[in-house]
Amino acid sequence: MAERKTPSSPTRTRAAGAAAARGAAAPWRWLIRRLARAGLIALAFLLALVVLFRFINPPTNYYMWSEGRRLDGVDQNWVAMEDIAPVMARSVVAAEDANFCRHWGFDMVAIRKAMEAGGERGASTITQQVVKNVFLWQGRSWPRKAVEAALTPVVELVWPKRRILEVYLNIAEFAEGVFGVDAAAYHYFKTSPDKLTPRQAALLAAILPDPKGRSASKPSGFVNRRANAIQDGAATIRADGRATCF
């Protein structure tokens, strides 16, 4: 006699299908958990660095390290804010972030103007540039911009404005292999940062957007005109109180 087959019940079939689906999804859940854990560890590490660098000078950054490998070394020497001519600080603020003392990391007015211009002009504040240069990497990728946006208000919260500007002045690139205002002052003018004149400070600030394509000691007509505007701007922000935070 032939063996009678018992038909599978719909409930049993659905249960088997659900179990198979759970088994197939298990590796993905494991991967997501691992990625989330790695992300949290990386975030905690970055937050710890933010607190640490509030008091300790960053020894280097990724871009400086990569340029050092490419060029077999870079010129950079850290100097405290007290050893930098105040006009140098005012000049870079006038050139890069005139509302530095009035925002919390993002200049919304500059962002709106950049959007209206179709992205043809930049809107990064000095704080955003410090976050990118100290903690992240170069480039315009969305992941980097997202992390930068997350860290910028944290840096504004933990660091005073004067510290943000001090770090900026010490890590900014002023020529190929020349980083920081101390190396730049000697490279271009054979002087120290505390002895920079208003004109020299304005010329240094004028080359910041394109340090490999512009020169402070042999300025083009454009750099001269830009320096004139920066020199006037530095005097203006001193007079109207936009330099009080540093």
RAKA-V125688 format. One record per backbone hydrogen bond with DSSP energy under -1.0 kcal/mol. CO is the residue of the C=O (numbers start at 0). NH is the residue of the N-H. If there is no record, write none. Layout:
CO,NH
CO,NH
This chain:
8,12
9,13
10,14
11,15
12,16
13,17
14,18
15,19
16,20
17,21
18,22
19,23
20,24
21,25
24,28
25,29
26,30
27,31
28,32
29,33
30,34
31,35
32,36
33,37
34,38
35,39
36,40
37,41
38,42
39,43
40,44
41,45
42,46
43,47
44,48
45,49
46,50
47,51
48,52
51,54
51,55
60,64
61,65
62,66
63,67
64,68
65,69
66,70
67,72
74,178
79,82
80,83
84,87
84,88
85,89
86,90
87,91
88,92
89,93
90,94
91,95
92,96
96,99
98,101
105,107
106,110
107,111
108,112
109,113
110,114
111,115
112,116
113,118
114,117
124,128
125,129
126,130
127,131
128,132
129,133
130,134
131,135
140,144
141,145
142,146
143,147
144,148
145,149
146,150
147,151
150,154
151,155
152,156
153,157
154,158
159,163
160,164
161,165
162,166
163,167
164,168
165,169
166,170
167,171
168,180
171,179
174,177
176,74
177,173
177,174
179,183
180,184
181,185
182,186
183,187
184,188
184,190
185,189
191,194
192,84
196,200
197,201
198,202
199,203
200,204
201,205
206,209
209,212
209,213
219,223
220,224
221,225
222,226
223,227
224,228
225,229
226,230
227,231
228,232
229,233
230,234
231,235
232,236
233,237
234,238
235,239
240,243
242,245
